[in-house]
Amino acid sequence: MKRDFLAGLGLEKDAIDQIMAENGKDIEAMKSQRDALKAEMDGVSDKLKQFDGIDITELKGKIDALSGELEQTKQAHAAEIEQRDFDRSFDVVLAGSGARNTKAVRALLDIDALRKSQNRDADIKAALEAIKESEPYLFGEGAPTKIVSTGAEHKDETAKGSASDIMNDLLRGK
């Protein structure tokens, strides 16, 4: 706004000065607002320049590859958890079966088929019952009977003296 325009409207000099002062305040406020927006725009432009030379399709490819690896890791982890849960439940059932040697019983079972079974507990029990019938010596109360030879039942009537005397004689060549 120009002073001449206001003077042409027939306004007094004091009124024109007051109008120009108010108009000046508005203009200065708009200039500071413009400068702030310009500084913000320059900051955004600088940030955008940081992304120059970055291949978006390459980044998408890396993201897809990492997503695939993550999915594989999740599946592997789920399989490990499934195997651990199966082994734990299988060992509980096997321990309750009265097996004398769990490793030997486990070796006779088709573990993969039992793992894939829909009704695991019933199928495990049925498989154990089948092994109890075919291999009953693997099951039973307490430890298996062991025969230990003390040597007393094999008496040598021709030998004279104690066992240590006999051994000494043998070592000396007598």
ZAKE-625245 format. One record per residue (C-alpha): x, y, z; residue number from 1. Coordinates in nm, 4 decimals, decimal comma. Example, Ala and Ser with C-alpha at 12.3 -4.5 7.8 and 13.67 -1.06 7.14 Angstrom:
2
<pavex X="1,2300" Y="-0,4500" Z="0,7800" n="1"/>
<pavex X="1,3670" Y="-0,1060" Z="0,7140" n="2"/>
end
This chain:
174
<pavex X="0,0000" Y="0,0000" Z="0,0000" n="1"/>
<pavex X="0,1266" Y="0,3427" Z="-0,0924" n="2"/>
<pavex X="0,0863" Y="0,6731" Z="0,0910" n="3"/>
<pavex X="-0,0276" Y="0,8472" Z="-0,2303" n="4"/>
<pavex X="-0,3207" Y="0,6122" Z="-0,2601" n="5"/>
<pavex X="-0,4325" Y="0,6896" Z="0,0975" n="6"/>
<pavex X="-0,3804" Y="1,0658" Z="0,0489" n="7"/>
<pavex X="-0,5951" Y="1,0491" Z="-0,2653" n="8"/>
<pavex X="-0,8750" Y="0,9081" Z="-0,0510" n="9"/>
<pavex X="-0,8673" Y="1,2263" Z="0,1523" n="10"/>
<pavex X="-0,7187" Y="1,0849" Z="0,4725" n="11"/>
<pavex X="-0,5169" Y="1,3009" Z="0,7075" n="12"/>
<pavex X="-0,1443" Y="1,2543" Z="0,7552" n="13"/>
<pavex X="-0,1834" Y="1,1065" Z="1,1105" n="14"/>
<pavex X="-0,4360" Y="0,8500" Z="0,9849" n="15"/>
<pavex X="-0,2087" Y="0,7632" Z="0,6916" n="16"/>
<pavex X="0,0904" Y="0,7166" Z="0,9299" n="17"/>
<pavex X="-0,1110" Y="0,4867" Z="1,1588" n="18"/>
<pavex X="-0,2404" Y="0,2826" Z="0,8635" n="19"/>
<pavex X="0,1121" Y="0,2500" Z="0,7207" n="20"/>
<pavex X="0,2525" Y="0,1442" Z="1,0613" n="21"/>
<pavex X="-0,0094" Y="-0,1317" Z="1,0959" n="22"/>
<pavex X="0,0462" Y="-0,2395" Z="0,7381" n="23"/>
<pavex X="0,4240" Y="-0,2514" Z="0,8081" n="24"/>
<pavex X="0,3689" Y="-0,4802" Z="1,1094" n="25"/>
<pavex X="0,1599" Y="-0,7170" Z="0,8962" n="26"/>
<pavex X="0,4241" Y="-0,7177" Z="0,6227" n="27"/>
<pavex X="0,7061" Y="-0,7916" Z="0,8715" n="28"/>
<pavex X="0,5050" Y="-1,0766" Z="1,0278" n="29"/>
<pavex X="0,4477" Y="-1,2248" Z="0,6811" n="30"/>
<pavex X="0,8199" Y="-1,1886" Z="0,5977" n="31"/>
<pavex X="0,9236" Y="-1,3760" Z="0,9142" n="32"/>
<pavex X="0,6676" Y="-1,6459" Z="0,8391" n="33"/>
<pavex X="0,8024" Y="-1,6693" Z="0,4826" n="34"/>
<pavex X="1,1616" Y="-1,6961" Z="0,6111" n="35"/>
<pavex X="1,0643" Y="-1,9757" Z="0,8532" n="36"/>
<pavex X="0,8919" Y="-2,1706" Z="0,5742" n="37"/>
<pavex X="1,1886" Y="-2,1156" Z="0,3445" n="38"/>
<pavex X="1,4285" Y="-2,2489" Z="0,6119" n="39"/>
<pavex X="1,2040" Y="-2,5519" Z="0,6660" n="40"/>
<pavex X="1,1927" Y="-2,6151" Z="0,2908" n="41"/>
<pavex X="1,5723" Y="-2,5925" Z="0,2707" n="42"/>
<pavex X="1,6013" Y="-2,8472" Z="0,5558" n="43"/>
<pavex X="1,3672" Y="-3,0871" Z="0,3776" n="44"/>
<pavex X="1,5610" Y="-3,0410" Z="0,0543" n="45"/>
<pavex X="1,8854" Y="-3,1275" Z="0,2351" n="46"/>
<pavex X="1,7253" Y="-3,4409" Z="0,3775" n="47"/>
<pavex X="1,6040" Y="-3,5401" Z="0,0333" n="48"/>
<pavex X="1,9556" Y="-3,4971" Z="-0,1059" n="49"/>
<pavex X="2,0715" Y="-3,7648" Z="0,1390" n="50"/>
<pavex X="1,8609" Y="-4,0148" Z="-0,0565" n="51"/>
<pavex X="2,0208" Y="-3,9303" Z="-0,3906" n="52"/>
<pavex X="2,1816" Y="-4,2370" Z="-0,5441" n="53"/>
<pavex X="1,9750" Y="-4,4850" Z="-0,3435" n="54"/>
<pavex X="1,8138" Y="-4,7503" Z="-0,5603" n="55"/>
<pavex X="1,4603" Y="-4,8096" Z="-0,4359" n="56"/>
<pavex X="1,4243" Y="-5,1388" Z="-0,6229" n="57"/>
<pavex X="1,7467" Y="-5,2644" Z="-0,4646" n="58"/>
<pavex X="1,6144" Y="-5,1748" Z="-0,1205" n="59"/>
<pavex X="1,2858" Y="-5,3504" Z="-0,1955" n="60"/>
<pavex X="1,4834" Y="-5,6564" Z="-0,3050" n="61"/>
<pavex X="1,6829" Y="-5,6551" Z="0,0189" n="62"/>
<pavex X="1,3634" Y="-5,6165" Z="0,2202" n="63"/>
<pavex X="1,2056" Y="-5,9099" Z="0,0354" n="64"/>
<pavex X="1,5173" Y="-6,1233" Z="0,0911" n="65"/>
<pavex X="1,5274" Y="-6,0391" Z="0,4612" n="66"/>
<pavex X="1,1560" Y="-6,1087" Z="0,4915" n="67"/>
<pavex X="1,2133" Y="-6,4499" Z="0,3336" n="68"/>
<pavex X="1,4980" Y="-6,5253" Z="0,5736" n="69"/>
<pavex X="1,2805" Y="-6,4181" Z="0,8656" n="70"/>
<pavex X="1,0020" Y="-6,6501" Z="0,7519" n="71"/>
<pavex X="1,2469" Y="-6,9409" Z="0,7160" n="72"/>
<pavex X="1,3834" Y="-6,8707" Z="1,0635" n="73"/>
<pavex X="1,0304" Y="-6,8642" Z="1,2048" n="74"/>
<pavex X="0,9504" Y="-7,1972" Z="1,0374" n="75"/>
<pavex X="1,2742" Y="-7,3537" Z="1,1632" n="76"/>
<pavex X="1,2046" Y="-7,2273" Z="1,5137" n="77"/>
<pavex X="0,8487" Y="-7,3615" Z="1,5003" n="78"/>
<pavex X="0,9853" Y="-7,7003" Z="1,3858" n="79"/>
<pavex X="1,2342" Y="-7,7026" Z="1,6749" n="80"/>
<pavex X="0,9578" Y="-7,6233" Z="1,9223" n="81"/>
<pavex X="0,7386" Y="-7,8957" Z="1,7701" n="82"/>
<pavex X="1,0219" Y="-8,1494" Z="1,7953" n="83"/>
<pavex X="1,0991" Y="-8,0501" Z="2,1542" n="84"/>
<pavex X="0,7320" Y="-8,0832" Z="2,2525" n="85"/>
<pavex X="0,7049" Y="-8,4208" Z="2,0799" n="86"/>
<pavex X="1,0246" Y="-8,5498" Z="2,2409" n="87"/>
<pavex X="0,9092" Y="-8,4350" Z="2,5827" n="88"/>
<pavex X="0,5662" Y="-8,5995" Z="2,5538" n="89"/>
<pavex X="0,7211" Y="-8,9123" Z="2,3995" n="90"/>
<pavex X="0,9761" Y="-8,9427" Z="2,6817" n="91"/>
<pavex X="0,6990" Y="-8,9093" Z="2,9421" n="92"/>
<pavex X="0,4973" Y="-9,1883" Z="2,7808" n="93"/>
<pavex X="0,8098" Y="-9,4015" Z="2,7330" n="94"/>
<pavex X="0,9138" Y="-9,3553" Z="3,0960" n="95"/>
<pavex X="0,5681" Y="-9,4608" Z="3,2094" n="96"/>
<pavex X="0,5813" Y="-9,7751" Z="2,9943" n="97"/>
<pavex X="0,8346" Y="-9,9484" Z="3,2183" n="98"/>
<pavex X="1,1025" Y="-9,9727" Z="2,9517" n="99"/>
<pavex X="1,4346" Y="-10,0976" Z="3,0832" n="100"/>
<pavex X="1,6355" Y="-9,9328" Z="2,8050" n="101"/>
<pavex X="1,4610" Y="-9,6332" Z="2,6505" n="102"/>
<pavex X="1,7219" Y="-9,5960" Z="2,3758" n="103"/>
<pavex X="1,6660" Y="-9,9509" Z="2,2580" n="104"/>
<pavex X="1,2885" Y="-9,9077" Z="2,2606" n="105"/>
<pavex X="1,3159" Y="-9,5753" Z="2,0780" n="106"/>
<pavex X="1,5328" Y="-9,7391" Z="1,8097" n="107"/>
<pavex X="1,2597" Y="-9,9939" Z="1,7392" n="108"/>
<pavex X="0,9909" Y="-9,7279" Z="1,6893" n="109"/>
<pavex X="0,9177" Y="-9,5312" Z="1,3724" n="110"/>
<pavex X="0,9618" Y="-9,1893" Z="1,5340" n="111"/>
<pavex X="0,8895" Y="-8,9928" Z="1,2142" n="112"/>
<pavex X="0,5560" Y="-9,1664" Z="1,1654" n="113"/>
<pavex X="0,4647" Y="-9,1043" Z="1,5290" n="114"/>
<pavex X="0,5658" Y="-8,7388" Z="1,4986" n="115"/>
<pavex X="0,3380" Y="-8,6932" Z="1,1950" n="116"/>
<pavex X="0,0526" Y="-8,8819" Z="1,3588" n="117"/>
<pavex X="-0,2762" Y="-8,7011" Z="1,4208" n="118"/>
<pavex X="-0,3422" Y="-8,8864" Z="1,7464" n="119"/>
<pavex X="0,0077" Y="-8,9057" Z="1,8875" n="120"/>
<pavex X="-0,0572" Y="-9,0254" Z="2,2406" n="121"/>
<pavex X="-0,2756" Y="-9,3174" Z="2,1324" n="122"/>
<pavex X="-0,0392" Y="-9,4113" Z="1,8493" n="123"/>
<pavex X="0,2659" Y="-9,3980" Z="2,0778" n="124"/>
<pavex X="0,0944" Y="-9,6198" Z="2,3330" n="125"/>
<pavex X="-0,0139" Y="-9,8644" Z="2,0600" n="126"/>
<pavex X="0,3422" Y="-9,8791" Z="1,9203" n="127"/>
<pavex X="0,4825" Y="-9,9403" Z="2,2683" n="128"/>
<pavex X="0,2300" Y="-10,2191" Z="2,3293" n="129"/>
<pavex X="0,3330" Y="-10,3833" Z="2,0006" n="130"/>
<pavex X="0,6990" Y="-10,3710" Z="2,1079" n="131"/>
<pavex X="0,6087" Y="-10,5072" Z="2,4534" n="132"/>
<pavex X="0,4553" Y="-10,8081" Z="2,2830" n="133"/>
<pavex X="0,7383" Y="-10,8651" Z="2,0343" n="134"/>
<pavex X="1,0299" Y="-10,7694" Z="2,2617" n="135"/>
<pavex X="0,9113" Y="-10,8323" Z="2,6210" n="136"/>
<pavex X="1,2659" Y="-10,8425" Z="2,7602" n="137"/>
<pavex X="1,2902" Y="-10,4633" Z="2,7064" n="138"/>
<pavex X="1,0142" Y="-10,4020" Z="2,9613" n="139"/>
<pavex X="0,9618" Y="-10,5045" Z="3,3180" n="140"/>
<pavex X="1,0094" Y="-10,4122" Z="3,6771" n="141"/>
<pavex X="1,3540" Y="-10,3260" Z="3,8034" n="142"/>
<pavex X="1,6844" Y="-10,3817" Z="3,6343" n="143"/>
<pavex X="1,7539" Y="-10,6929" Z="3,4276" n="144"/>
<pavex X="1,9127" Y="-10,9825" Z="3,6112" n="145"/>
<pavex X="2,2884" Y="-10,9945" Z="3,5676" n="146"/>
<pavex X="2,4967" Y="-11,3071" Z="3,6138" n="147"/>
<pavex X="2,8306" Y="-11,2428" Z="3,7768" n="148"/>
<pavex X="3,0970" Y="-11,5078" Z="3,7874" n="149"/>
<pavex X="3,3146" Y="-11,5051" Z="4,0968" n="150"/>
<pavex X="3,5254" Y="-11,7941" Z="3,9790" n="151"/>
<pavex X="3,4293" Y="-12,0036" Z="4,2814" n="152"/>
<pavex X="3,2043" Y="-12,2251" Z="4,0763" n="153"/>
<pavex X="3,5018" Y="-12,3258" Z="3,8577" n="154"/>
<pavex X="3,7210" Y="-12,5129" Z="4,1017" n="155"/>
<pavex X="4,0499" Y="-12,6554" Z="3,9828" n="156"/>
<pavex X="4,1113" Y="-12,9625" Z="4,1901" n="157"/>
<pavex X="4,4744" Y="-12,9854" Z="4,0823" n="158"/>
<pavex X="4,5614" Y="-12,6346" Z="4,2007" n="159"/>
<pavex X="4,7016" Y="-12,6037" Z="4,5479" n="160"/>
<pavex X="4,7178" Y="-12,2864" Z="4,7529" n="161"/>
<pavex X="4,5434" Y="-11,9571" Z="4,7285" n="162"/>
<pavex X="4,4733" Y="-11,7658" Z="4,4082" n="163"/>
<pavex X="4,7591" Y="-11,5237" Z="4,4778" n="164"/>
<pavex X="5,0024" Y="-11,8185" Z="4,5272" n="165"/>
<pavex X="4,8915" Y="-11,9696" Z="4,1997" n="166"/>
<pavex X="4,9333" Y="-11,6387" Z="4,0155" n="167"/>
<pavex X="5,2782" Y="-11,5845" Z="4,1642" n="168"/>
<pavex X="5,3819" Y="-11,9321" Z="4,0560" n="169"/>
<pavex X="5,2545" Y="-11,8685" Z="3,7043" n="170"/>
<pavex X="5,4431" Y="-11,5395" Z="3,6768" n="171"/>
<pavex X="5,7646" Y="-11,6983" Z="3,8005" n="172"/>
<pavex X="5,7290" Y="-11,9729" Z="3,5445" n="173"/>
<pavex X="5,6758" Y="-12,2597" Z="3,7875" n="174"/>
end
